[in-house]
């Protein structure tokens, strides 16, 4: 599948007349939580030729290419990506931390990654993951039996919150690494590891676990308190992100901002 994905990305570059500067896996496969029938969710950043940006016209800044039921590919224009990066969009950090990379322009993405400490907002990202965990937990409250996937969809964002609280950085892109770094109890780790095993083997129903429900409810309360006490942080300056954009134009297309006209 990797060869097909890279081929599809090359087709996008030719058809859309863009350069892909970064592409990664963003779904369950990146987290190490895939089952045999899991699809491939590929996300990428791309950059147009310089002239494309020299216009007052509003232009489409996303590319969506659903290839098949098994493969979905979509990307953001670099300017859109940087605008969201400045706002501490959690998806950006997840992609930068992805364990599966399909394409990467070394210098441009080196500039991207240098901004992680500046762009990252602990409060905003923790709110994002806490809201995700709450929503997914509420979805199982009335169910008599819960699947491994449903439990993991709650536990994953909760552990991302714990990682942020403990390490003050975006969560690692691998679920097992987050699990071992944030959960001290071996018994609980074994139960969560068993969920991963069951999901990967396609075992559907796992029933209700008092241990997991107790852990989830406790973490929802604890993380809510932590988030409420955190100070909000916000990137005020556009200049560092503008510089990444201009440097990328220079790296990819040879644009000279000092002699552009």
C-alpha positions as CSV (number, residue, x, y, z in Angstrom):
1,X,0.0,0.0,0.0
2,X,2.9,2.4,0.7
3,X,3.9,2.3,-3.0
4,X,0.3,3.0,-4.1
5,X,0.1,5.9,-1.6
6,X,3.3,7.5,-2.9
7,X,2.1,7.0,-6.5
8,X,-1.2,8.8,-5.6
9,X,0.7,11.7,-4.0
10,X,2.8,12.0,-7.2
11,X,-0.4,12.1,-9.3
12,X,-1.8,14.9,-7.1
13,X,1.4,16.9,-7.6
14,X,1.1,16.6,-11.4
15,X,-2.7,17.1,-11.6
16,X,-2.9,20.0,-9.1
17,X,0.5,21.6,-10.1
18,X,1.7,21.7,-6.5
19,X,4.6,20.3,-4.5
20,X,3.8,18.1,-1.5
21,X,6.1,19.1,1.3
22,X,4.9,16.6,3.9
23,X,2.6,13.5,3.9
24,X,1.9,11.2,6.8
25,X,-0.6,8.6,8.1
26,X,-3.1,10.2,10.4
27,X,-5.5,7.5,11.4
28,X,-5.5,4.4,13.6
29,X,-2.5,3.0,11.7
30,X,-0.3,5.9,12.8
31,X,-1.3,5.3,16.4
32,X,-0.7,1.5,16.2
33,X,-4.4,0.8,16.8
34,X,-5.3,-0.6,13.4
35,X,-7.2,-3.8,12.7
36,X,-7.0,-5.8,9.5
37,X,-9.8,-3.9,7.8
38,X,-8.7,-0.4,8.9
39,X,-8.4,2.1,6.1
40,X,-5.4,4.4,5.4
41,X,-5.9,8.1,6.2
42,X,-3.2,10.1,4.5
43,X,-2.8,13.8,5.3
44,X,-0.4,16.2,3.6
45,X,0.7,19.8,3.3
46,X,1.4,21.2,-0.2
47,X,2.6,24.5,-1.7
48,X,1.5,26.1,-5.0
49,X,3.8,28.0,-7.3
50,X,4.5,31.6,-6.1
51,X,2.2,33.2,-8.7
52,X,-0.8,31.3,-7.2
53,X,-0.6,33.4,-4.1
54,X,-0.3,36.8,-5.8
55,X,-4.0,37.3,-6.3
56,X,-6.9,38.9,-4.4
57,X,-9.1,36.0,-5.5
58,X,-10.2,33.6,-2.9
59,X,-8.9,30.2,-3.9
60,X,-9.5,26.7,-2.6
61,X,-6.9,25.7,-0.1
62,X,-7.7,22.0,0.4
63,X,-7.3,18.9,-1.8
64,X,-9.5,15.9,-1.1
65,X,-8.9,12.6,-2.9
66,X,-11.0,9.7,-1.6
67,X,-9.4,7.0,-3.6
68,X,-11.3,4.0,-2.3
69,X,-13.0,2.6,0.8
70,X,-9.6,1.6,2.0
71,X,-7.6,4.8,1.1
72,X,-8.5,8.4,1.8
73,X,-6.1,11.2,1.0
74,X,-6.5,14.9,1.8
75,X,-4.2,17.9,2.2
76,X,-4.0,21.6,3.2
77,X,-2.2,24.3,1.4
78,X,0.8,25.5,3.4
79,X,-0.7,28.9,4.1
80,X,-3.9,27.3,5.6
81,X,-1.7,24.8,7.5
82,X,0.4,27.7,9.0
83,X,-2.7,29.7,10.0
84,X,-4.1,26.7,11.8
85,X,-0.6,25.9,13.3
86,X,-0.5,29.4,14.8
87,X,-3.9,28.7,16.4
88,X,-2.4,25.5,18.0
89,X,-4.6,23.1,15.9
90,X,-4.2,19.7,17.5
91,X,-4.3,17.9,14.2
92,X,-1.1,19.7,13.1
93,X,0.8,18.4,16.1
94,X,-0.6,14.9,15.6
95,X,0.6,14.8,12.0
96,X,4.0,16.2,12.8
97,X,4.3,13.4,15.4
98,X,3.0,10.7,13.1
99,X,4.9,7.4,13.2
100,X,4.4,6.8,9.4
101,X,5.8,9.4,7.0
102,X,5.3,9.1,3.3
103,X,7.0,12.3,2.1
104,X,8.9,15.1,3.7
105,X,10.9,18.1,2.5
106,X,13.7,18.2,5.0
107,X,14.4,21.9,5.3
108,X,10.8,23.2,5.2
109,X,9.6,20.7,7.7
110,X,12.6,21.4,9.9
111,X,11.4,25.0,10.0
112,X,7.9,23.7,10.8
113,X,9.0,21.6,13.7
114,X,11.2,24.3,15.3
115,X,7.9,26.2,15.9
116,X,6.3,23.4,18.0
117,X,7.2,24.9,21.4
118,X,6.0,28.3,20.3
119,X,2.7,27.2,18.6
120,X,1.7,24.6,21.2
121,X,-1.0,25.6,23.6
122,X,-1.4,23.1,26.5
123,X,-4.8,24.4,27.4
124,X,-6.3,24.4,23.9
125,X,-5.1,20.9,23.1
126,X,-6.2,19.5,26.4
127,X,-9.6,20.9,25.9
128,X,-9.7,19.3,22.4
129,X,-8.9,15.9,23.7
130,X,-11.1,16.2,26.8
131,X,-14.1,17.1,24.7
132,X,-13.3,14.2,22.4
133,X,-13.2,11.8,25.4
134,X,-16.4,13.2,26.9
135,X,-18.3,12.8,23.6
136,X,-17.1,9.3,23.0
137,X,-17.9,8.3,26.6
138,X,-21.4,9.7,26.4
139,X,-21.9,7.5,23.3
140,X,-21.4,4.3,25.3
141,X,-23.4,5.1,28.4
142,X,-26.6,3.5,27.3
143,X,-24.9,0.5,25.7
144,X,-25.0,-2.9,27.4
145,X,-21.8,-4.0,25.7
146,X,-18.9,-1.9,24.6
147,X,-16.4,-2.7,21.8
148,X,-12.6,-2.5,22.2
149,X,-12.6,0.3,19.6
150,X,-15.1,2.3,21.6
151,X,-13.1,2.0,24.8
152,X,-9.9,3.0,23.0
153,X,-11.6,6.0,21.4
154,X,-12.2,7.3,25.0
155,X,-8.9,6.2,26.5
156,X,-6.7,7.6,23.7
157,X,-7.7,11.3,24.1
158,X,-7.6,10.9,27.9
159,X,-4.0,9.7,27.8
160,X,-3.1,12.5,25.4
161,X,-4.4,14.9,28.1
162,X,-2.3,13.1,30.7
163,X,0.8,13.3,28.4
164,X,0.3,17.1,28.0
165,X,-0.1,17.6,31.7
166,X,3.0,15.5,32.5
167,X,5.4,16.5,29.7
168,X,4.1,19.9,28.6
169,X,4.4,18.9,24.9
170,X,2.3,17.5,22.1
171,X,1.5,13.8,22.6
172,X,3.7,11.2,20.9
173,X,2.1,9.7,17.8
174,X,2.2,6.2,19.1
175,X,-0.5,5.0,21.6
176,X,1.7,2.4,23.4
177,X,4.4,5.0,24.1
178,X,1.8,7.3,25.6
179,X,0.2,4.5,27.6
180,X,3.5,3.3,29.2
181,X,4.5,6.9,29.9
182,X,1.3,8.0,31.6
183,X,-0.2,5.0,33.4
184,X,1.6,3.7,36.5
185,X,-0.6,0.7,37.2
186,X,0.5,-2.5,35.5
187,X,-2.9,-4.1,35.8
188,X,-4.6,-1.3,34.0
189,X,-1.9,-1.3,31.3
190,X,-2.5,-5.0,30.7
191,X,-6.2,-4.4,30.3
192,X,-5.7,-1.6,27.8
193,X,-3.1,-3.6,26.0
194,X,-5.7,-6.4,25.7
195,X,-8.1,-3.9,24.1
196,X,-5.5,-3.2,21.5
197,X,-5.0,-6.9,20.9
198,X,-8.8,-7.5,20.5
199,X,-9.2,-4.5,18.2
200,X,-6.3,-5.6,16.0
201,X,-7.7,-9.2,15.8
202,X,-11.2,-8.0,15.0
203,X,-12.8,-9.2,18.2
204,X,-15.9,-7.0,18.5
205,X,-17.8,-7.3,21.8
206,X,-15.7,-7.0,25.0
207,X,-18.6,-6.3,27.5
208,X,-18.3,-3.7,30.2
209,X,-15.2,-3.3,32.3
210,X,-15.6,-1.8,35.8
211,X,-11.9,-1.1,35.9
212,X,-11.9,0.8,32.7
213,X,-15.1,2.7,33.5
214,X,-13.7,3.7,36.9
215,X,-10.5,4.9,35.3
216,X,-12.3,6.8,32.6
217,X,-14.7,8.6,35.0
218,X,-11.8,9.5,37.4
219,X,-9.7,10.9,34.6
220,X,-12.6,12.9,33.2
221,X,-13.0,14.7,36.5
222,X,-9.2,15.1,37.1
223,X,-8.4,16.4,33.7
224,X,-11.4,18.9,33.8
225,X,-9.9,20.4,37.0
226,X,-6.5,20.6,35.5
227,X,-7.7,22.3,32.3
228,X,-9.6,24.9,34.3
229,X,-6.5,25.9,36.2
230,X,-4.3,26.2,33.2
231,X,-3.4,29.6,31.8
232,X,-4.4,30.3,28.2
233,X,-1.5,30.8,25.8
234,X,-1.7,32.3,22.3
235,X,0.7,33.1,19.5
236,X,0.4,36.8,19.0
237,X,3.0,37.2,16.2
238,X,2.5,36.2,12.6
239,X,6.1,36.9,11.6
240,X,7.6,33.5,12.5
241,X,4.9,31.7,10.5
242,X,5.2,34.2,7.6
243,X,8.9,33.4,7.5
244,X,8.3,29.7,7.2
245,X,6.0,30.4,4.3
246,X,8.5,32.6,2.5
247,X,11.4,30.2,3.2
248,X,9.3,27.4,1.7
249,X,8.6,29.4,-1.5
250,X,12.4,30.0,-1.7
251,X,13.3,26.3,-1.1
252,X,10.7,24.9,-3.5
253,X,10.4,27.4,-6.3
254,X,13.4,29.7,-5.9
255,X,11.3,32.8,-4.8
256,X,13.3,35.8,-3.7
257,X,11.3,37.9,-1.3
258,X,13.9,40.8,-1.7
259,X,13.6,40.9,-5.5
260,X,10.2,39.5,-6.3
261,X,9.1,42.1,-8.8
